[in-house]
Amino acid sequence: MNLPKAAAAGLTTLAWYALPDVVHGRRLRGVLKTALLGAFAGAWSVVDRPAASTPGPDRVDTILATVRENPGRAAAVAGTVVAVGTALTVAGERAIFAFGERRRARGVRCAHTLPALALGALAAAGVLFESAADGR
């Protein structure tokens, strides 16, 4: 199990979604979220040191070979994946924020924090599940 990676994912997710309870200005939240992403990426890269392995083809080599064979199709698929992924991410972020704002309007203290705790736990559990499935 990779507890440091799970902790980084869980704590970053918690901070990301609980931020509206602490910082009310949209621009400042954007700056802080950018800093959170940088801190998370740094923590992840320090913790995620690849183990020594024998050289050979891997997923990246397979993907690159496929792209070289049919670059037009690869570009179309990649563009579609990015567009759909971005649209789903934006919709999800808006829904989560709106949920917290509805709770705040009802007078709930720390309206964004309780969902943030649940999302942070899910993020940490996802990392632990992935590392267990990979045998790490």
Disulfide bonds with the S-S distance in Angstrom:
none
